[in-house]
Amino acid sequence: MSLTGQFTHQDVLVEEHAYRLGPPTGILVLRYPAGEGPTHFPETRDDHRHQVFWSPTGALAVRHGGATTHLGPAQAFWARRGTTLEVTTCGSQAVHVACVREAPGHLRDLPAATVDLTPTGRAALERLCLPGVDEDEAMELKETLFAGITAPSLLESAGRGTGPARRVAAAMMSDPADPTELAEWAVRLHTSLKTLQRDFLREYDMSWTQWRTTMRLQASTALLGQYGVTDVAHRVGWASPSAYVQAFRRHYGLTPGAWVRRNALRAEAA
């Protein structure tokens, strides 16, 4: 049976499309439209189904244990039922979430993974969020969606700490350009600067400054190709595009422009 409905999430009306939910082969697709700010899927969400998170218009920030990553529109995130993780948009943007009871074979054993999503897979997921899709077509689209999920990369849980560094990291994930310095974070969290510095070293095996730079650079890779280098630099916290390019080259060994060209060539070859 095909069902369409709506519910409210963070004051935004969410579209819900359900296809053959009785059998384990059914699929539930949720479309969260862009709101006034980031959309947040906390660790405490109800995840009794396997889930695929994807945003067609911006970057998603994902935290699993102490590991964090950012995904662009050509990527999605797979979460097996019962996996503890947190997903946040980097700004106001739409999010699609596909929920299934049966996991495809190539993802069945992965608790949390970043994946590439082919153009046909993206088109199938967007089509599943439109009215007028009958159940037979929906089942075909579901198979197209999962066939379009490629190159899974396990996101390991890098830590299980509960200290203040985790709280700072969670806030920074959804807003990499946040200019707040660590001393101000310490004041907000009612802790000392030295305690917060030690907690970053313990939780992430690097200093606060190193962690923030690494996180911002990683977030920028999810935006390159959608926006120009200057725009990306500002979106992830660099006031100077040239400083961003220098930091990117030190970390990745090539410029942002070369990164985009290399990825385009790889996509053509695939």
C-alpha positions as CSV (number, residue, x, y, z in Angstrom):
1,M,0.0,0.0,0.0
2,S,1.3,3.5,-0.9
3,L,0.8,6.3,1.6
4,T,1.6,10.0,1.6
5,G,1.5,12.2,4.7
6,Q,3.2,15.0,6.6
7,F,4.5,15.6,10.1
8,T,6.4,18.4,11.9
9,H,10.2,18.3,12.6
10,Q,11.9,21.3,14.1
11,D,8.9,23.5,13.1
12,V,9.2,22.3,9.5
13,L,6.5,20.3,7.7
14,V,8.1,17.0,6.5
15,E,6.7,15.0,3.6
16,E,6.4,11.3,4.2
17,H,6.0,8.7,1.4
18,A,5.5,5.1,2.3
19,Y,5.4,2.2,-0.2
20,R,4.5,-1.4,0.8
21,L,5.4,-1.1,4.4
22,G,3.8,-4.3,5.4
23,P,6.3,-6.6,3.7
24,P,10.0,-6.2,4.7
25,T,10.8,-5.1,1.1
26,G,8.9,-1.8,1.6
27,I,10.4,1.6,1.8
28,L,9.6,4.8,3.7
29,V,11.0,8.1,2.3
30,L,11.1,11.3,4.2
31,R,11.7,14.7,2.6
32,Y,12.8,17.5,5.0
33,P,12.5,20.8,3.1
34,A,14.9,23.6,3.8
35,G,14.1,25.5,7.0
36,E,15.3,28.7,8.6
37,G,18.5,27.0,9.9
38,P,20.2,23.6,10.1
39,T,18.2,20.4,10.4
40,H,19.4,18.2,13.1
41,F,19.0,14.4,13.5
42,P,20.2,13.7,17.0
43,E,21.7,10.5,18.5
44,T,18.4,9.8,20.3
45,R,16.3,9.6,17.1
46,D,14.0,6.6,16.4
47,D,16.0,4.5,13.9
48,H,14.2,1.1,13.9
49,R,15.0,0.9,10.1
50,H,18.2,1.1,8.1
51,Q,18.6,4.7,6.8
52,V,20.2,6.6,3.9
53,F,20.7,10.3,4.4
54,W,21.2,12.6,1.4
55,S,21.0,16.3,0.7
56,P,20.8,17.5,-2.9
57,T,21.7,21.1,-2.2
58,G,24.4,21.2,0.4
59,A,26.8,19.4,2.8
60,L,25.8,17.0,5.5
61,A,27.9,16.7,8.7
62,V,27.9,13.3,10.3
63,R,29.3,12.2,13.7
64,H,29.7,8.6,14.7
65,G,31.4,8.2,18.1
66,G,34.4,10.5,17.9
67,A,34.7,10.4,14.1
68,T,33.2,13.2,12.0
69,T,32.8,13.7,8.2
70,H,31.1,16.0,5.7
71,L,29.4,14.8,2.6
72,G,28.5,16.7,-0.6
73,P,25.5,16.2,-2.9
74,A,27.3,13.4,-4.8
75,Q,27.5,11.4,-1.6
76,A,25.1,9.9,1.0
77,F,25.4,8.3,4.4
78,W,24.3,4.8,5.3
79,A,23.3,3.9,8.8
80,R,22.4,0.4,9.8
81,R,19.5,0.0,12.2
82,G,20.6,0.6,15.8
83,T,23.8,2.5,14.9
84,T,24.3,5.6,17.1
85,L,25.2,8.7,15.1
86,E,24.3,12.3,14.6
87,V,23.5,14.0,11.3
88,T,23.3,17.8,10.8
89,T,22.9,20.0,7.7
90,C,25.5,22.7,7.2
91,G,22.9,25.5,6.8
92,S,19.4,25.6,5.5
93,Q,18.9,22.9,2.9
94,A,16.7,20.0,2.0
95,V,17.4,16.4,3.3
96,H,16.1,13.1,2.0
97,V,16.0,10.1,4.2
98,A,15.2,6.6,2.8
99,C,14.3,4.0,5.5
100,V,14.2,0.3,4.8
101,R,13.9,-3.0,6.8
102,E,16.0,-5.0,4.4
103,A,19.6,-3.9,3.8
104,P,21.1,-4.5,0.3
105,G,23.8,-7.1,0.3
106,H,26.8,-4.7,-0.2
107,L,25.7,-2.6,2.8
108,R,24.4,-5.3,5.2
109,D,27.5,-5.7,7.3
110,L,28.3,-1.9,7.5
111,P,27.1,-0.1,10.7
112,A,27.9,3.4,9.4
113,A,29.5,4.3,6.0
114,T,29.9,7.1,3.6
115,V,28.8,6.2,0.1
116,D,28.9,7.6,-3.4
117,L,25.4,8.2,-4.9
118,T,25.3,8.0,-8.7
119,P,23.1,10.4,-10.7
120,T,20.5,7.6,-11.4
121,G,20.5,6.8,-7.6
122,R,19.9,10.5,-6.8
123,A,17.1,10.8,-9.4
124,A,15.4,7.7,-8.0
125,L,15.4,9.1,-4.5
126,E,14.0,12.4,-5.6
127,R,11.3,10.6,-7.6
128,L,10.3,8.6,-4.6
129,C,9.5,11.9,-2.9
130,L,7.1,13.1,-5.5
131,P,3.3,12.5,-5.5
132,G,1.7,10.1,-7.9
133,V,4.3,7.2,-7.7
134,D,2.5,3.9,-7.7
135,E,3.9,0.9,-5.7
136,D,5.3,-1.0,-8.6
137,E,7.3,2.0,-9.8
138,A,8.4,2.7,-6.2
139,M,9.8,-0.8,-5.9
140,E,11.8,-0.4,-9.1
141,L,13.0,3.0,-7.9
142,K,14.1,1.5,-4.6
143,E,16.2,-1.0,-6.5
144,T,17.7,1.8,-8.7
145,L,18.5,3.8,-5.6
146,F,20.4,1.0,-3.9
147,A,22.1,0.0,-7.1
148,G,23.3,3.6,-7.3
149,I,25.0,3.4,-3.8
150,T,28.7,2.7,-4.5
151,A,32.1,2.9,-2.9
152,P,31.1,2.4,0.7
153,S,33.7,3.6,3.2
154,L,33.3,2.6,6.8
155,L,33.2,5.5,9.2
156,E,34.9,4.1,12.3
157,S,33.9,5.3,15.7
158,A,37.0,7.2,16.8
159,G,36.1,7.7,20.4
160,R,33.4,7.4,23.0
161,G,34.3,10.2,25.3
162,T,31.6,12.4,26.9
163,G,33.7,15.4,27.7
164,P,33.4,19.0,26.6
165,A,35.4,18.6,23.4
166,R,32.6,16.4,21.9
167,R,30.1,19.2,22.6
168,V,32.3,21.7,20.8
169,A,32.9,19.4,17.9
170,A,29.2,18.7,17.5
171,A,28.4,22.5,17.3
172,M,31.3,23.2,14.9
173,M,30.2,20.4,12.5
174,S,27.1,22.2,11.4
175,D,28.8,25.6,11.2
176,P,32.5,25.2,10.2
177,A,32.8,28.9,9.8
178,D,31.9,29.6,13.5
179,P,34.6,32.0,14.6
180,T,34.3,31.2,18.3
181,E,37.7,30.6,19.9
182,L,38.4,27.8,22.4
183,A,38.5,30.2,25.3
184,E,35.0,31.4,24.6
185,W,33.8,27.8,24.3
186,A,35.3,27.1,27.7
187,V,33.3,30.0,29.2
188,R,30.1,28.7,27.6
189,L,30.7,25.2,28.9
190,H,31.7,26.4,32.4
191,T,35.0,24.7,32.2
192,S,38.6,25.8,32.1
193,L,40.6,26.4,28.9
194,K,43.2,23.9,29.9
195,T,40.6,21.2,30.6
196,L,39.1,21.8,27.1
197,Q,42.5,21.7,25.5
198,R,43.4,18.4,27.2
199,D,40.0,16.9,26.3
200,F,40.6,17.7,22.6
201,L,44.0,15.9,22.7
202,R,42.5,12.9,24.5
203,E,39.4,12.6,22.3
204,Y,40.9,13.5,18.9
205,D,44.6,13.0,19.3
206,M,45.3,16.5,18.1
207,S,45.1,20.1,19.4
208,W,42.0,22.2,19.0
209,T,43.6,24.3,16.3
210,Q,44.6,21.2,14.3
211,W,41.2,19.7,14.7
212,R,39.4,22.8,13.6
213,T,41.6,23.3,10.5
214,T,41.3,19.6,9.6
215,M,37.5,19.7,10.0
216,R,37.2,22.9,8.0
217,L,39.3,21.5,5.1
218,Q,37.3,18.3,5.1
219,A,34.1,20.2,5.1
220,S,35.3,22.3,2.1
221,T,35.8,19.2,0.0
222,A,32.0,18.6,0.2
223,L,31.4,22.0,-1.2
224,L,34.0,22.2,-3.9
225,G,32.5,21.9,-7.4
226,Q,29.2,23.4,-6.2
227,Y,30.7,26.8,-5.3
228,G,33.7,28.8,-6.3
229,V,36.9,28.7,-4.3
230,T,36.3,32.1,-2.7
231,D,32.8,31.2,-1.6
232,V,33.9,27.8,-0.2
233,A,36.7,29.5,1.7
234,H,34.2,31.9,3.4
235,R,31.7,29.1,4.0
236,V,34.2,27.1,6.0
237,G,35.8,29.9,8.0
238,W,38.7,31.5,6.0
239,A,38.6,35.2,5.6
240,S,41.3,35.0,2.9
241,P,40.8,32.7,-0.1
242,S,44.6,32.6,-0.6
243,A,45.1,31.4,3.0
244,Y,42.5,28.7,2.4
245,V,44.2,27.6,-0.8
246,Q,47.6,27.4,1.0
247,A,46.1,25.3,3.9
248,F,44.3,23.0,1.4
249,R,47.5,22.4,-0.6
250,R,49.5,21.7,2.6
251,H,46.9,19.2,3.7
252,Y,46.0,17.5,0.4
253,G,49.0,18.1,-1.7
254,L,47.1,20.0,-4.5
255,T,45.0,23.1,-4.9
256,P,41.2,23.2,-4.5
257,G,40.9,23.7,-8.3
258,A,43.1,20.7,-9.0
259,W,41.1,18.7,-6.5
260,V,37.9,19.5,-8.5
261,R,39.5,18.7,-11.8
262,R,40.9,15.4,-10.6
263,N,37.5,14.3,-9.2
264,A,35.8,15.2,-12.4
265,L,38.2,13.1,-14.4
266,R,37.7,10.2,-12.0
267,A,33.9,10.5,-12.4
268,E,34.2,10.5,-16.2
269,A,36.4,7.4,-16.1
270,A,33.9,5.6,-13.8
